[in-house]
Amino acid sequence: MTPEPAGDRRTFFLTVLYSLWAVIAGALALPASIYLLLPPRLRKEKEWAEAGDIRKMEAGSPVEMVFRRNRLDGWRLTSEKATAWVVKKSDGEFVAFAPQCTHLGCAYHWDEEKKDFLCPCHSSTFSLDGRVTSGPAPRPLDRYEARVDQNKLLLGEVIPSSETTE
């Protein structure tokens, strides 16, 4: 028997070793490059949260509705509690106001005696249609996008009052 040259065995093992390194590097580089180079998928349709049943609502009487909204935070989907002040207009339309005062973001409430929304922090008051009636608030109340589907009020994103049509 003639012995094999040592170079052929060494070349074989080095080729196998470098091939394994290349496979490992590719397995690590592919997901990293996809994460870094491709933009995240954007949502194509708006998410609507079910706020509640509207059958028992009276026109001109605000109701604070508590609902759950899903929020995507990176890769984690969380469900958080949110509120809205909902007013049924006389023509059957609905307006849903965001629960923060436009002055400093304090929570306001409906004052039944004065028939106004009142922010207790700095005494801003808002009319039933969300307009500022007194106080330091610089603009009307922000609104949710709202629609009705089978007697259920669905709320979308908050629209700042500077963009709403009065």
N, C-alpha and C positions, 0 to 999 in steps of 0.2 A: 504494500500500500504506500502510496505517495502522500505525504502530508499536504493539506490544503494551505495555500498561502495565507498568512495572517492578515493581510490587507483586505481580502475579500470578506472575512468574518467581521472585522472591524467596520468596514464600509456598510455591511448589512445592519449591524446594530446601531450605528450612527444614523442611518436612514430611518430605521424604525423609531428611534428616539426623537429625531427631528420631526417626523411625521406626527407622533403623539403630541409634541409641543404645538405643532401647527393646528391640530384638531382642537386642543384645549384653548388656544388663543382665539380661534375662530368662534368657538362656542361662547366665549366671554365677550368677544368684540361685537358679534351680531346683535344681541339685545341692547348692548350699550349704545351702539351706533343708531339703532332704531329709536331709542329713547331720546338721544341727543339731536338727531337730525330731522325726524319727522314731527310735524306739529300735532298737537293733540286733536282728537276728533271734536268738532264743535257740535253742540246740540242743534238739531235742525228744527225742532218743534218746541213750542213753549210748554212749560209744565204748569198745569192748573191744579190748585189745591181745593178740595171740597170744604167749604166753610160751614155749611149748614142748610137746614130746611127753611124755605122762605114762605111757606103757606100761612103761618100764623103771624107774620109781620104786618103791622099797621102802617099806613102811609104817614110820614112825618114824625115817626117815633123811632129814634136811633136805638139799635141793639148792638151790644158788644159781642161779637162772635169769636170764639176760640177755636182754632183749627191746628192741624199738624201739617208741616211743610217739609219736604225732603230737600236736603242740601248736599251737594257733592263737594267735599273738601279734599282735594287731591284725588286719592283713590278711595277714600272712605265716604260712604253714604250715611248721613246722619239725618234723623228725624227730629225736628225741633218744633216747639209750641210757638204759635204766633197768634196775634189778635187783630181784629179790624172792627171799626165802627161802621155799621151798615145802616143806610137810610133808604127806605122805600119811598120813592117819589109818588106824587099823586097820579102820574100817568103809567105807573107800573114798572118804571125803570128803577134800577138799584145803583147806589153809589157807595163804594166801600173806601173809607179813609184809613190811611196808615195810622197807627196808634201813637206816633210821636209828634210833639209840638214842633213847628218849624222854627222856633226861636233857638232853643238849646237841646231839643230832643227829649224833653220831659214827657211823661205820660199824662195825658189829659183825660177828662171824664165829662159825661153829659150831666149838666145841671138842669134838673127837671123844672125847678122854680123859674129860672131865668130863660129857659129854652135856648141855651147856648152850650157849646163845648167850652170848658174852662180848664186852663192849665194853672194849677195851684202854685207853681214855682215863681212865676213872674207876672201872673194875672193877665195873661193873654186870653182873649175870648174869641171864639169862632162861631159864625152863624151855622144854621142847619145845612147850608150848602157848602160849608168849609171856608168861607171868606173871613178875613180878619175883621172883627168889629172893634176891638180895642187891644192895647198892650203893645209890647215890643216885638211881637212876631212879625218878620219881614214879608211873609208871603202866605197864601192860603195853605190849607192842609194838603198833604200829598195823598194821592189816591192809588188804589189797586186797580189793575185791569179787572173788570168783572163781567161775567156772563151767567146766564141761567140755563140749566139743562135739567129737564124733568123735575122741576120744583127744588132743585139744589143750586145754591149759589157757588160758583167756581171763581176763584181768585187767581190772578196771574202775578206779574211783576208790579212793583211800585213805580208809579209815574210821578216824578217831581212836579209840583204845582206850577212851576214856570213853564212846563211843557203842555199842561192841560188846556183844553179849549173851554172857555167860559161862555 
